[in-house]
């Protein structure tokens, strides 16, 4: 049994047999904090089901069985990137490129006595990662923070220029490392952009920015919305198709690969 901040959790294992003959083992974790059964899938940790205390295993396995179609769909995504994760996911990157801003960066690692890890720009084209660099996960996290800062500098100006060119005005911009979205726009015209956009070609990033700016007028995906997007981006159809698979261009270290979660079951 594990103890965390005074609240006990218990782990056990189970499995589900999939239609293609695969057997998927998963962990069942019960916790006093849980109000409902939730399923989390990740490339690194596999499938973990969290449930309230004193819930019968039979009920949990039935919920998992009922979500079989959802599980299969998520596993298909994992299969598409698993080779990439296995080869590169746990390595500290020595270099990377940011096509959207035309930059290439070398990464150097410097061990220091501090127990944390940070990343800073040493000079144009070189990032220094320093601290407890033997911990690869901390190195990846430091590089993700650096990436968010670089995205803030680049995407703020880019969005401002497009807003001026199109006459589409937004309220505020925030930069996030989102797992499933390249961008979003709220009813108050707050635009959120994914820092991983920097890994995409310029034309795809411009399309995402135009897409979100158009949402400041049409907060939907109606025919009128797509007509507005096409007005500012004539290659809409081609770019919309490409952006669906663009996540495959993102290096493993740039996101934690907690790809999906189904909760509230």
Secondary structure, 3 states (H helix, E strand, C coil): CEEECCEEEEEEEEEEECCCCCEEEEEEEEECCCCCCEEEEECCCEEEEEEECCCCHHHHHHHHHHCHHHHHHHHHHHHHHHHHHHHHCCCCCCEEEEHHHCEEEEEEEEECCCCCEEEEEEECCEEEEEECCCCHHHHHHHHHHHHHHHHHHHHHHHHHHHHHHHCCCCCEEEEECCCCCCEEECCCCEEEEEHHHHHCCHHHHHHHHHHHHHCCCCCCCCHHHHHHHHHHCCCHHHHHHHHHCHHHHCCHHHCCCCCEEECCC
